Amino acid sequence: MPRPFTPKVITANDLLEGDVIYFTAENTWTRDMAQAELITDEAEAQLRLLEAEKQNLKIVGAYLADAK
């Protein structure tokens, strides 16, 4: 039986400054985790990660991180 999906946020590092940043529902990046989009669907999480990775001139190392 598959494990239930754990909610996720997308996190990465700012390419120029190196800070940890989080992807928002508005397709922007923020340093405030409280503003990060909380993704509760596994398929949606993969699609949102692809969207975040398109911004590779601003970020590096985007990935899905467990969140509550």
ROVEXMAR-833010 format. One record per atom (N, C-alpha, C): residue number from 1; residue in one letter; atom name; y negated, x negated, z negated. Coordinates in nm, 4 decimals. Example, Ala and Ser with C-alpha at 12.3 -4.5 7.8 and 13.67 -1.06 7.14 Angstrom:
<sites>
<1; a; N; <0.5690; -1.3190; -0.7800>>
<1; a; CA; <0.4500; -1.2300; -0.7800>>
<1; a; C; <0.3300; -1.3200; -0.7800>>
<2; s; N; <0.2250; -1.2850; -0.7080>>
<2; s; CA; <0.1060; -1.3670; -0.7140>>
<2; s; C; <-0.0030; -1.2900; -0.7870>>
</sites>
This chain:
<sites>
<1; m; N; <0.1181; -0.0846; 0.0000>>
<1; m; CA; <0.0000; 0.0000; 0.0000>>
<1; m; C; <-0.1246; -0.0894; 0.0000>>
<2; p; N; <-0.2184; -0.0648; 0.0937>>
<2; p; CA; <-0.3385; -0.1491; 0.0992>>
<2; p; C; <-0.4289; -0.1278; -0.0214>>
<3; r; N; <-0.4966; -0.2349; -0.0560>>
<3; r; CA; <-0.5932; -0.2262; -0.1665>>
<3; r; C; <-0.7133; -0.1442; -0.1237>>
<4; p; N; <-0.7731; -0.0719; -0.2171>>
<4; p; CA; <-0.8961; 0.0013; -0.1825>>
<4; p; C; <-1.0085; -0.0974; -0.1488>>
<5; f; N; <-1.0965; -0.0549; -0.0616>>
<5; f; CA; <-1.2085; -0.1392; -0.0199>>
<5; f; C; <-1.3077; -0.1545; -0.1346>>
<6; t; N; <-1.3456; -0.2765; -0.1614>>
<6; t; CA; <-1.4480; -0.3064; -0.2616>>
<6; t; C; <-1.5837; -0.3078; -0.1919>>
<7; p; N; <-1.6838; -0.2380; -0.2443>>
<7; p; CA; <-1.8168; -0.2401; -0.1813>>
<7; p; C; <-1.8670; -0.3832; -0.1610>>
<8; k; N; <-1.9450; -0.4009; -0.0567>>
<8; k; CA; <-1.9931; -0.5342; -0.0175>>
<8; k; C; <-2.1428; -0.5347; 0.0084>>
<9; v; N; <-2.1994; -0.6540; 0.0013>>
<9; v; CA; <-2.3317; -0.6836; 0.0545>>
<9; v; C; <-2.3139; -0.8012; 0.1487>>
<10; i; N; <-2.4077; -0.8172; 0.2398>>
<10; i; CA; <-2.4047; -0.9329; 0.3290>>
<10; i; C; <-2.5034; -1.0343; 0.2750>>
<11; t; N; <-2.4544; -1.1554; 0.2583>>
<11; t; CA; <-2.5387; -1.2627; 0.2087>>
<11; t; C; <-2.5308; -1.3814; 0.3042>>
<12; a; N; <-2.6325; -1.4644; 0.2998>>
<12; a; CA; <-2.6400; -1.5834; 0.3846>>
<12; a; C; <-2.7395; -1.6786; 0.3200>>
<13; n; N; <-2.7682; -1.7869; 0.3901>>
<13; n; CA; <-2.8727; -1.8787; 0.3465>>
<13; n; C; <-2.9825; -1.8795; 0.4512>>
<14; d; N; <-3.1069; -1.8818; 0.4042>>
<14; d; CA; <-3.2216; -1.8941; 0.4924>>
<14; d; C; <-3.2113; -2.0287; 0.5634>>
<15; l; N; <-3.2196; -2.0274; 0.6937>>
<15; l; CA; <-3.1986; -2.1486; 0.7727>>
<15; l; C; <-3.2997; -2.2584; 0.7413>>
<16; l; N; <-3.4259; -2.2226; 0.7188>>
<16; l; CA; <-3.5288; -2.3233; 0.6961>>
<16; l; C; <-3.5425; -2.3632; 0.5497>>
<17; e; N; <-3.5323; -2.2655; 0.4590>>
<17; e; CA; <-3.5566; -2.2945; 0.3181>>
<17; e; C; <-3.4299; -2.3116; 0.2355>>
<18; g; N; <-3.3160; -2.2620; 0.2862>>
<18; g; CA; <-3.1903; -2.2770; 0.2156>>
<18; g; C; <-3.1653; -2.1747; 0.1062>>
<19; d; N; <-3.2620; -2.0848; 0.0829>>
<19; d; CA; <-3.2471; -1.9845; -0.0228>>
<19; d; C; <-3.1357; -1.8860; 0.0108>>
<20; v; N; <-3.0731; -1.8310; -0.0928>>
<20; v; CA; <-2.9774; -1.7219; -0.0749>>
<20; v; C; <-3.0573; -1.5970; -0.0398>>
<21; i; N; <-3.0138; -1.5273; 0.0651>>
<21; i; CA; <-3.0808; -1.4050; 0.1078>>
<21; i; C; <-2.9755; -1.2974; 0.1331>>
<22; y; N; <-3.0222; -1.1709; 0.1347>>
<22; y; CA; <-2.9339; -1.0556; 0.1483>>
<22; y; C; <-2.9838; -0.9664; 0.2606>>
<23; f; N; <-2.8892; -0.9072; 0.3330>>
<23; f; CA; <-2.9213; -0.8205; 0.4464>>
<23; f; C; <-2.9519; -0.6802; 0.3965>>
<24; t; N; <-3.0589; -0.6208; 0.4502>>
<24; t; CA; <-3.0996; -0.4866; 0.4082>>
<24; t; C; <-3.0567; -0.3826; 0.5122>>
<25; a; N; <-3.0669; -0.2572; 0.4759>>
<25; a; CA; <-3.0340; -0.1475; 0.5677>>
<25; a; C; <-3.1294; -0.1429; 0.6867>>
<26; e; N; <-3.2448; -0.2075; 0.6743>>
<26; e; CA; <-3.3444; -0.2105; 0.7822>>
<26; e; C; <-3.3265; -0.3314; 0.8744>>
<27; n; N; <-3.2141; -0.4018; 0.8617>>
<27; n; CA; <-3.1840; -0.5209; 0.9436>>
<27; n; C; <-3.2809; -0.6358; 0.9188>>
<28; t; N; <-3.3297; -0.6460; 0.7962>>
<28; t; CA; <-3.4144; -0.7577; 0.7569>>
<28; t; C; <-3.3443; -0.8323; 0.6443>>
<29; w; N; <-3.4024; -0.9413; 0.6028>>
<29; w; CA; <-3.3456; -1.0226; 0.4949>>
<29; w; C; <-3.4394; -1.0222; 0.3751>>
<30; t; N; <-3.3815; -1.0276; 0.2569>>
<30; t; CA; <-3.4586; -1.0290; 0.1335>>
<30; t; C; <-3.3955; -1.1263; 0.0348>>
<31; r; N; <-3.4768; -1.1787; -0.0540>>
<31; r; CA; <-3.4248; -1.2634; -0.1618>>
<31; r; C; <-3.3860; -1.1798; -0.2844>>
<32; d; N; <-3.4224; -1.0520; -0.2838>>
<32; d; CA; <-3.3967; -0.9616; -0.3953>>
<32; d; C; <-3.2657; -0.8855; -0.3715>>
<33; m; N; <-3.1629; -0.9173; -0.4484>>
<33; m; CA; <-3.0326; -0.8538; -0.4288>>
<33; m; C; <-3.0389; -0.7021; -0.4477>>
<34; a; N; <-3.1321; -0.6541; -0.5284>>
<34; a; CA; <-3.1454; -0.5096; -0.5503>>
<34; a; C; <-3.1846; -0.4363; -0.4217>>
<35; q; N; <-3.2410; -0.5065; -0.3255>>
<35; q; CA; <-3.2803; -0.4457; -0.1982>>
<35; q; C; <-3.1720; -0.4574; -0.0915>>
<36; a; N; <-3.0632; -0.5252; -0.1229>>
<36; a; CA; <-2.9545; -0.5432; -0.0265>>
<36; a; C; <-2.8848; -0.4110; 0.0011>>
<37; e; N; <-2.8381; -0.3958; 0.1234>>
<37; e; CA; <-2.7622; -0.2764; 0.1601>>
<37; e; C; <-2.6233; -0.2842; 0.0973>>
<38; l; N; <-2.5849; -0.1821; 0.0230>>
<38; l; CA; <-2.4512; -0.1741; -0.0355>>
<38; l; C; <-2.3619; -0.1010; 0.0640>>
<39; i; N; <-2.2620; -0.1700; 0.1141>>
<39; i; CA; <-2.1752; -0.1153; 0.2183>>
<39; i; C; <-2.0441; -0.0705; 0.1537>>
<40; t; N; <-2.0097; 0.0555; 0.1741>>
<40; t; CA; <-1.8923; 0.1115; 0.1066>>
<40; t; C; <-1.7766; 0.1431; 0.2009>>
<41; d; N; <-1.7927; 0.1156; 0.3302>>
<41; d; CA; <-1.6895; 0.1423; 0.4297>>
<41; d; C; <-1.6490; 0.0115; 0.4975>>
<42; e; N; <-1.5198; -0.0137; 0.5054>>
<42; e; CA; <-1.4710; -0.1410; 0.5584>>
<42; e; C; <-1.5097; -0.1627; 0.7048>>
<43; a; N; <-1.4942; -0.0614; 0.7878>>
<43; a; CA; <-1.5294; -0.0754; 0.9296>>
<43; a; C; <-1.6797; -0.0975; 0.9454>>
<44; e; N; <-1.7579; -0.0231; 0.8696>>
<44; e; CA; <-1.9039; -0.0396; 0.8735>>
<44; e; C; <-1.9433; -0.1797; 0.8277>>
<45; a; N; <-1.8737; -0.2323; 0.7297>>
<45; a; CA; <-1.9032; -0.3671; 0.6792>>
<45; a; C; <-1.8883; -0.4707; 0.7908>>
<46; q; N; <-1.7834; -0.4588; 0.8702>>
<46; q; CA; <-1.7619; -0.5541; 0.9796>>
<46; q; C; <-1.8711; -0.5417; 1.0864>>
<47; l; N; <-1.9092; -0.4179; 1.1169>>
<47; l; CA; <-2.0167; -0.3969; 1.2152>>
<47; l; C; <-2.1504; -0.4510; 1.1651>>
<48; r; N; <-2.1796; -0.4281; 1.0388>>
<48; r; CA; <-2.3060; -0.4772; 0.9817>>
<48; r; C; <-2.3069; -0.6305; 0.9781>>
<49; l; N; <-2.1916; -0.6907; 0.9498>>
<49; l; CA; <-2.1845; -0.8374; 0.9492>>
<49; l; C; <-2.2135; -0.8925; 1.0888>>
<50; l; N; <-2.1589; -0.8294; 1.1913>>
<50; l; CA; <-2.1885; -0.8723; 1.3284>>
<50; l; C; <-2.3378; -0.8615; 1.3580>>
<51; e; N; <-2.3998; -0.7536; 1.3115>>
<51; e; CA; <-2.5441; -0.7352; 1.3305>>
<51; e; C; <-2.6225; -0.8464; 1.2596>>
<52; a; N; <-2.5829; -0.8787; 1.1386>>
<52; a; CA; <-2.6510; -0.9840; 1.0621>>
<52; a; C; <-2.6362; -1.1202; 1.1303>>
<53; e; N; <-2.5172; -1.1483; 1.1812>>
<53; e; CA; <-2.4919; -1.2786; 1.2446>>
<53; e; C; <-2.5739; -1.2990; 1.3706>>
<54; k; N; <-2.6236; -1.1931; 1.4312>>
<54; k; CA; <-2.7090; -1.2053; 1.5500>>
<54; k; C; <-2.8410; -1.2747; 1.5176>>
<55; q; N; <-2.8778; -1.2759; 1.3913>>
<55; q; CA; <-3.0059; -1.3351; 1.3506>>
<55; q; C; <-2.9891; -1.4829; 1.3149>>
<56; n; N; <-2.9107; -1.5532; 1.3963>>
<56; n; CA; <-2.8767; -1.6922; 1.3666>>
<56; n; C; <-2.9922; -1.7905; 1.3827>>
<57; l; N; <-3.1088; -1.7447; 1.4233>>
<57; l; CA; <-3.2266; -1.8320; 1.4242>>
<57; l; C; <-3.2976; -1.8304; 1.2890>>
<58; k; N; <-3.2573; -1.7377; 1.2022>>
<58; k; CA; <-3.3165; -1.7250; 1.0688>>
<58; k; C; <-3.2180; -1.7603; 0.9576>>
<59; i; N; <-3.0897; -1.7346; 0.9824>>
<59; i; CA; <-2.9909; -1.7486; 0.8756>>
<59; i; C; <-2.8743; -1.8378; 0.9178>>
<60; v; N; <-2.7980; -1.8793; 0.8176>>
<60; v; CA; <-2.6745; -1.9534; 0.8429>>
<60; v; C; <-2.5715; -1.9085; 0.7392>>
<61; g; N; <-2.4466; -1.8982; 0.7834>>
<61; g; CA; <-2.3369; -1.8727; 0.6917>>
<61; g; C; <-2.3276; -1.7319; 0.6368>>
<62; a; N; <-2.3573; -1.6310; 0.7187>>
<62; a; CA; <-2.3493; -1.4922; 0.6702>>
<62; a; C; <-2.2042; -1.4553; 0.6385>>
<63; y; N; <-2.1864; -1.3830; 0.5284>>
<63; y; CA; <-2.0536; -1.3343; 0.4920>>
<63; y; C; <-2.0659; -1.2121; 0.4025>>
<64; l; N; <-1.9545; -1.1396; 0.3893>>
<64; l; CA; <-1.9476; -1.0217; 0.3039>>
<64; l; C; <-1.9107; -1.0655; 0.1617>>
<65; a; N; <-1.9887; -1.0224; 0.0657>>
<65; a; CA; <-1.9640; -1.0562; -0.0746>>
<65; a; C; <-1.9396; -0.9271; -0.1530>>
<66; d; N; <-1.8430; -0.9313; -0.2444>>
<66; d; CA; <-1.8163; -0.8154; -0.3295>>
<66; d; C; <-1.9402; -0.7808; -0.4122>>
<67; a; N; <-1.9614; -0.6514; -0.4305>>
<67; a; CA; <-2.0776; -0.6045; -0.5062>>
<67; a; C; <-2.0433; -0.4750; -0.5786>>
<68; k; N; <-2.1290; -0.4392; -0.6713>>
<68; k; CA; <-2.1150; -0.3125; -0.7428>>
<68; k; C; <-2.2428; -0.2352; -0.7330>>
</sites>
